Amino acid sequence: MTTFEQLSETLKTGTARLLEETTSDESDETLSATAAELWDVVEEVEDLFGTIDLEKLPDVVEVSALPDLFELDELPEAIREKDPDIALDLSTIRHVIHLRELWNTVDLVDFQKELRQLKAELEDVVAPDALDSSGDSEAAADVGSFVDDVKADASDAALQQQAKKAAKTARRGVLEGHSKFEDLYESKQRGSGYTGRRPVSNNPTTVSLVPAGPLPASVSTRVSTVPSNVRGAKVDALPRIYGRRWKTARGSKR
C-alpha cells in the first residue's frame, strides 16, 4: 500500500467514525451534516489523486532547486505571525517543476474534472468566497502567475494525452491482430521434413527461400534508428513496436 493509499484510508476511517458518532446523535443535525460533507470531500480528494501517477511524481520536481523556495531561518516567525509569505518565495517555482514530466504524470483532462468536483464539495463545507480569494498572499500570487504562464502548454498537453489514449485503443487492436496472425502461422508450420520453420535440405536455395517466420531474424528486428519521441511533443510517445518487440509489447499491455 502506497503512502497516499495509507493516508486516504486513515482519512476515510476517521471520517466514517465521525459520521457514525454524529448520526447516532439526532440532537446535533448540523455536526452530522458536516461529517457527511467531509466524507464527500475525502472521496473527491481520493479521486483527484487517482488522476496522478504517484510513482512518477518525484520526477516532476527538481530537488536541487527546492531550497530556493524556502527561507528556513524565517520559518519560526512565519509560524508565529501566521504568514507563510515570510518564509516562502515561490517566484522561482517554474525552476522547480519539470513541465514535460508533469504532463506525463497527470491526466490533465480527468484532473480538471475532479478538481471542479472537489471545489464543489469544499464549497459545501466552507464559504465559496474562501476558495475564490487568495487575500494578499504573495506566494499564492506567484503560484497563480505560474499557472497562467503554463496554461497554453497544459492545453496542448491535454489534447496530446487524449490522442495518446485513442492511439492506445488502436494499438491494443493491432497487437491482438498480430497475436492471432502469429498463432495461425504457428498452426500452419511444415511437417516432419522441417526443423522448426526451416526445411531440412542440403540445397541452400531451398533453405533461403523459406522465411524463418513472421518475424525476420535480422538485426533490424532488434535495433531502430527512429527517435523514441516526437519532436515538439509535450508528452512522451508510446514505446515503438518493431521486430521482436511485438511479443514484449503484448506482455506489457502499454
Salt bridges, closest charged atoms under 4 A:
GLU46 OE1 - LYS12 NZ 3.12
GLU62 OE1 - HIS98 NE2 2.95
ASP107 OD2 - LYS165 NZ 2.74
ASP110 OD2 - LYS165 NZ 3.88
ASP132 OD1 - LYS119 NZ 3.26
ASP148 OD1 - LYS151 NZ 3.53
ASP149 OD2 - ARG94 NH2 2.55
ASP153 OD1 - LYS234 NZ 3.09
GLU182 OE1 - LYS247 NZ 3.32
GLU182 OE1 - ARG250 NH2 3.31
GLU186 OE2 - ARG197 NH2 2.38
ASP236 OD1 - ARG100 NE 2.93
